Amino acid sequence: MKFTLHHTDPKSKARAGEVITDHGKIETPIFMPVGTVASVKGVHQRELKEEIDPDIILGNTYHLYLRPQTKIIEQAGGLHKFMGWDRNILTDSGGYQVYSLSANRKIKEEGVKFKSHIDGSYHVFTPENVMEIQRVIGADIIMAFDECTPYPCDYNYAKRSMHMTHRWLDRCISHLEKTPYTYDYSQSFFPIVQGSTYKDLRRQSAEYIANAGAEGNAIGGLSVGEPAEEMYAMTEVVCEILPEDKPRYLMGVGTPINILENIALGIDMFDCVMPTRNARNGMLFTAHGTINIKNKKWEDDFSPIDEMGITFVDTEYSKAYLRHLFAANEYLGKQIATIHNLGFYLWLVREARKHILAGDFYEWKNMMVKQMDKRL
Ligand code: PRF
């Protein structure tokens, strides 16, 4: 993997760059649509490529391991072939899903024993087997196995957990060294900073992670219920320490405003279920604020879904039509809303990139943050 920085904003820490892997380029800052179970919910791969055009999408080790199961993905020749996606893929390690989805999980030094949310069967994730699973799934970027602490989190728990995440990182790295790539392309490994909402722990973790000398670095444990200001404070201290010449990935963030504020602090990569999940509930993100399309006020509004939107659904269909689809509980409503929201998120990060390159990112960001902070 090769990362090139093209420009850094003079008034903030925002960066525009480019990552190149064996599956092509990723222009940063980037938002990665979430395709948890080898599907970006509701969007066909061709539509995703032609309308939304992301350079990279995300998959989840936890889900794919449980269903369809790793061996099926191996038989298919890896996740790219299995799902018909020839661009970049990143897989999360399960270090978050194990805590958020499975019941009865038991965290020990060795690893995590958890109960499947699908059939109640028991499984164990260790740093070693999670690296093996990710080798076989075959994403271009694979993540360290970590513990994502909840919010709020007691200082002593956060500290102990962070040290365990660091020991797990060492185990991930030594196991990867012994495990060759499964397919004929390379994989890059990103470790994850933890440390809850404590600046001293975040600094300590960022130093440990930076020392691992990985090709890119991630920040976990944020956007778990803490106030946005606390999230930004943590991103700021961590970005001061993480190397400048490697991409920085903020996991599971966030709203359009969170994304712009974190770009300003030096983050290059994001993922979040928000554009897709909220779309399925009728919430649309736009440059002028959010819309609840189920609201009666849109019943006879025949204006386009989003006049400024980049996807065909934005101008092809009206708000009244989309509201009707939601009222009638038609699949198509969720599909259209998902295409709109993903199109908006990708437009937003591309605009951010343009403004970083043009040198007026800071002013543009402040204007957008104000403009988007509304309910229409
Ligand atoms: N760890 C991992 N994945 C994640 C997170 C984390 O802390 C988060 C936190 N917002 C989202 N996804 N492995």
Boltz pocket constraint, residues with backbone or C-beta under 6 A from the ligand:
constraints:
  - pocket:
      binder: B
      contacts: [[A, 92], [A, 93], [A, 94], [A, 95], [A, 96], [A, 97], [A, 143], [A, 144], [A, 146], [A, 147], [A, 148], [A, 149], [A, 192], [A, 193], [A, 219], [A, 220], [A, 221], [A, 222], [A, 223], [A, 224], [A, 251], [A, 252], [A, 253]]
      max_distance: 6.0
